[in-house]
Amino acid sequence: MEQHVKIIGVLDIVFGILGVLGGIVMIIAFLVGGAGIGATGQQGAGGAGAALAGVGLVAGLFVITVSGFEIYVGSQLQKYKSWARIVQIIFGVISLPGFPIGTALGIYYLWAMLNKDTTALFEQQTPSMPRAA
């Protein structure tokens, strides 16, 4: 199961990088579109252009933030951090409705992360906490 954890970690990092790039493209596209609308000179175009640019900026920053977190989770998953396994299970559930690729990835994530061998692998890597006396 170690190999599956490594593969999923790499997938998270790759998809996270693609998400960051997509967020940057989204911000640029909305800012250019907003500027284009505002430059038409029609009544209300300035406000509409500014609103479009603002929405694009917020949405793009959200995508970048989520994608950055996905990169971080992928890197921590490869270090067998137990919290990253739990987050990956959540990612798997969120991916399921994205038919067909998201569904396939979600099933793979859930199969790998919920496997008893994977659970044992993450428990071995987690240092035991001393018990309070």
Secondary structure in CASP SS format (residue, H / E / C, confidence):
PFRMAT SS
TARGET T0000
AUTHOR 0000-0000-0000
METHOD secondary structure of the structure
MODEL  1
M C 1.00
E H 1.00
Q H 1.00
H H 1.00
V H 1.00
K H 1.00
I H 1.00
I H 1.00
G H 1.00
V H 1.00
L H 1.00
D H 1.00
I H 1.00
V H 1.00
F H 1.00
G H 1.00
I H 1.00
L H 1.00
G H 1.00
V H 1.00
L H 1.00
G H 1.00
G H 1.00
I H 1.00
V H 1.00
M H 1.00
I H 1.00
I H 1.00
A H 1.00
F H 1.00
L H 1.00
V H 1.00
G H 1.00
G H 1.00
A H 1.00
G H 1.00
I H 1.00
G H 1.00
A C 1.00
T C 1.00
G C 1.00
Q C 1.00
Q C 1.00
G C 1.00
A H 1.00
G H 1.00
G H 1.00
A H 1.00
G H 1.00
A H 1.00
A H 1.00
L H 1.00
A H 1.00
G H 1.00
V H 1.00
G H 1.00
L H 1.00
V H 1.00
A H 1.00
G H 1.00
L H 1.00
F H 1.00
V H 1.00
I H 1.00
T H 1.00
V H 1.00
S H 1.00
G H 1.00
F H 1.00
E H 1.00
I H 1.00
Y H 1.00
V H 1.00
G H 1.00
S H 1.00
Q H 1.00
L H 1.00
Q C 1.00
K C 1.00
Y C 1.00
K C 1.00
S H 1.00
W H 1.00
A H 1.00
R H 1.00
I H 1.00
V H 1.00
Q H 1.00
I H 1.00
I H 1.00
F H 1.00
G H 1.00
V H 1.00
I H 1.00
S H 1.00
L C 1.00
P C 1.00
G C 1.00
F C 1.00
P C 1.00
I H 1.00
G H 1.00
T H 1.00
A H 1.00
L H 1.00
G H 1.00
I H 1.00
Y H 1.00
Y H 1.00
L H 1.00
W H 1.00
A H 1.00
M H 1.00
L H 1.00
N C 1.00
K H 1.00
D H 1.00
T H 1.00
T H 1.00
A H 1.00
L H 1.00
F H 1.00
E H 1.00
Q H 1.00
Q H 1.00
T C 1.00
P C 1.00
S C 1.00
M C 1.00
P C 1.00
R C 1.00
A C 1.00
A C 1.00
END
